[in-house]
């Protein structure tokens, strides 16, 4: 794996919708701990999250696992999720 996509920061035990980071960066990996629908968005606040700025989506019912995202974000990184918990790795 190249240095470009190895997340240097990790936010774990995330439940619900939350701002992960403001400003520029790169979403590296999304880990599903308990089944949930999770989407990552390039925006600065939770209310701004929409299908227009979505950079990744893992549908509900997906079993636990790790998913390579490797997508840049410019305004910020926001996670929107239903029930369940997940981990995001980013720079």
C-alpha positions, -999 to +999 in steps of 0.1 A: +000+000+000+014+034-009+019+062+016-007+082-003-036+061+010-023+049+044-044+069+069-023+086+095-052+094+117-080+071+130-113+079+145-129+049+160-161+039+179-182+063+157-219+060+160-244+084+143-235+114+121-204+134+130-178+158+116-145+138+113-122+166+101-125+201+087-104+213+058-085+192+032-074+156+035-079+121+021-103+094+033-082+063+034-103+035+049-137+028+063-141-001+087-176-014+096-177-028+132-214-034+134-237-034+104-249+001+094-254+022+064-225+047+063-217+075+039-187+099+038-191+134+025-169+163+014-184+191+035-178+210+067-210+202+087-235+174+091-264+194+077-245+200+045-241+163+038-260+153+007-258+129-022-241+157-042-210+157-020-209+120-011-175+104-017-183+069-003-213+048+007-215+014+024-252+001+024-270-012+054-267-049+059-230-050+050-212-072+074-181-061+093-151-054+072-126-029+059-132-009+027-106+011+008-118+046+001-088+065-012-107+097-020-097+133-014-119+158+004-116+196+003-141+212+027-141+185+054-149+149+061-184+142+075-197+107+083-235+101+082-247+067+096-277+049+109-274+024+137-241+006+141-205+016+146-176+022+123-139+034+121-125+060+096-089+063+087-078+096+071-051+121+066 
